[in-house]
Amino acid sequence: MVTFMQALGREQMSCCARTANHDSTGRLLTATRSDIMTDVKEHVAAGSPSDSAQVDNAMRVVEGRFFDCPDGLVMSADCLGQSYPTVIGGQPLMITVPRLPADLSSSLPALESPEYHYEYPRPDNAGEPAHWGEVTAARGGTPLSALIASLYYRFTTIGSDDDVSSVCEGIDNDLADWWARMSMWIDTYTELNLLGHGRRSALVLGHRYLAYTRHADGVVRPVNWTIKATISLPELIEVPSSDILARCFHLAGTGAMLPPEWQYLRDARSWLETRQTRRAVIDGCTAAEIALANQVHKLLADTGASVRDELLLRCNGISDVAKLVRRFGGSTASRNKIEEKLAQVRNRAAHAGEEPPLDQASEAIEIANEVVNCARPLENLHEQT
């Protein structure tokens, strides 16, 4: 994960906030930073004895760009150009998703920068254009989704240059963890795989090679033939809508973490995405075991902890825990289904090193998802964290 300050350094940008220079109207003349900039909204007359105090008490705008977004961060078109509040490093800020270009004549156009607060040379208008992302799917000329490469942010603060630098440092210190939280919530509410276990690029399938031989005229040269090749395109998957994106920004900003059972389920789905079925079923079964055990503790909350622990110790495997859940009024997947299509598949994978067939692993993960959802429903997950 590339941190905020490391990423800035890659484009030779200063990481400490500086005050922009203004003329008598407050118009920005020169900028001491290119991608992160602060502004003193209240103009301070040059040479005034109280300059320092006025600057320290002025409301300052700080803006910039988060690049190196997680690989595969795709959003629905209704997110484009929208702004979402969050908190990073204790600093409330507004994040804006790049917008569609005015010209949509291209089938999959590049995204454009959101509107900046300042007018000053930036990487997107000096030299190489900044990469904000591109449309990934469209129907009838209407964009449906887009891959996001950069996000714009803005916040206001009061204080000296050193104070602003301290705020930016706090954002930098939390940014990697914030992205980790953000990614886990997006993966959970959609079908994205930002976790990326074992991620591999799309394969080009077919006859992609050259052949040489001696032809009838005695000259050795390439053999010509019609190349038949296909590119494996990704399947359509569920991506974040604007409502889901807003929820994820909020949860990441509050520091909310996924419960352990949902984290293991996310791991399982990520492994399954890349056909690593053994790891997928092991993590999926772990998710189900945690969910069922927590369900027992919740159902028997009025019973002593030692009694609950003893009941769980007497269970011979995950299917017995499922039976215990049903015995005390809880709902979950059927005991036989858990035993035959999840637990036994997991045991062969864990103890015999078996790599389950994809369809068998997929069914096991579906059962694990059912168990976890019964214990801690996804629709109420954001209210329980």
LINTAWO-V330604 format. One record per pair of residues at least 6 apart in sequence whose C-alpha atoms are under 6 Angstrom apart, sorted by the first residue. I is the first residue (numbers start at 1). GAP is how many residues later the second one is. If there is no record, write none. Layout:
i=<I | I>
gap=<GAP | GAP>
//
This chain:
i=<3 | 4 | 16 | 17 | 17 | 18 | 19 | 19 | 20 | 20 | 21 | 21 | 21 | 22 | 22 | 26 | 34 | 35 | 36 | 36 | 37 | 37 | 38 | 38 | 38 | 39 | 39 | 40 | 56 | 56 | 57 | 57 | 58 | 59 | 59 | 60 | 60 | 60 | 61 | 61 | 62 | 62 | 62 | 63 | 63 | 64 | 64 | 65 | 65 | 66 | 66 | 67 | 69 | 73 | 73 | 74 | 74 | 74 | 75 | 75 | 75 | 75 | 76 | 76 | 76 | 76 | 77 | 77 | 78 | 79 | 80 | 80 | 80 | 81 | 81 | 81 | 82 | 82 | 83 | 83 | 84 | 84 | 84 | 85 | 85 | 86 | 86 | 86 | 86 | 86 | 87 | 87 | 88 | 88 | 89 | 89 | 89 | 93 | 93 | 94 | 94 | 95 | 95 | 96 | 97 | 98 | 98 | 98 | 99 | 99 | 100 | 101 | 101 | 108 | 109 | 109 | 110 | 110 | 111 | 111 | 111 | 123 | 124 | 132 | 132 | 133 | 133 | 133 | 134 | 134 | 135 | 135 | 136 | 136 | 137 | 137 | 138 | 178 | 181 | 182 | 182 | 183 | 185 | 187 | 190 | 190 | 191 | 191 | 193 | 197 | 197 | 204 | 205 | 205 | 205 | 206 | 207 | 211 | 211 | 212 | 212 | 212 | 213 | 213 | 214 | 256 | 261 | 261 | 261 | 264 | 264 | 265 | 265 | 268 | 268 | 268 | 271 | 272 | 277 | 277 | 277 | 278 | 278 | 281 | 282 | 284 | 284 | 288 | 288 | 288 | 291 | 291 | 295 | 296 | 315 | 319 | 319 | 319 | 332 | 332 | 333 | 341 | 342 | 348>
gap=<173 | 168 | 149 | 147 | 148 | 143 | 19 | 20 | 11 | 19 | 7 | 8 | 9 | 6 | 7 | 17 | 88 | 29 | 27 | 28 | 25 | 26 | 22 | 23 | 24 | 21 | 22 | 20 | 103 | 104 | 101 | 102 | 100 | 98 | 99 | 96 | 97 | 98 | 94 | 95 | 92 | 93 | 94 | 90 | 91 | 88 | 89 | 86 | 87 | 84 | 85 | 83 | 80 | 74 | 75 | 72 | 73 | 74 | 70 | 71 | 164 | 165 | 68 | 69 | 164 | 165 | 67 | 68 | 164 | 163 | 17 | 18 | 19 | 16 | 17 | 18 | 14 | 15 | 12 | 13 | 10 | 11 | 162 | 8 | 9 | 6 | 7 | 163 | 164 | 167 | 6 | 166 | 83 | 165 | 81 | 82 | 85 | 61 | 62 | 59 | 60 | 57 | 58 | 56 | 54 | 14 | 15 | 16 | 12 | 13 | 11 | 10 | 11 | 27 | 25 | 26 | 23 | 24 | 21 | 22 | 23 | 7 | 6 | 17 | 18 | 14 | 15 | 16 | 12 | 13 | 10 | 11 | 9 | 10 | 7 | 8 | 6 | 74 | 71 | 66 | 70 | 11 | 63 | 6 | 48 | 49 | 46 | 47 | 77 | 73 | 74 | 27 | 24 | 25 | 26 | 23 | 22 | 11 | 12 | 9 | 10 | 11 | 7 | 8 | 6 | 129 | 26 | 29 | 30 | 19 | 23 | 19 | 22 | 12 | 15 | 16 | 9 | 8 | 78 | 79 | 84 | 71 | 77 | 65 | 64 | 81 | 84 | 80 | 83 | 84 | 81 | 84 | 80 | 29 | 6 | 16 | 19 | 20 | 39 | 42 | 38 | 23 | 22 | 6>
//
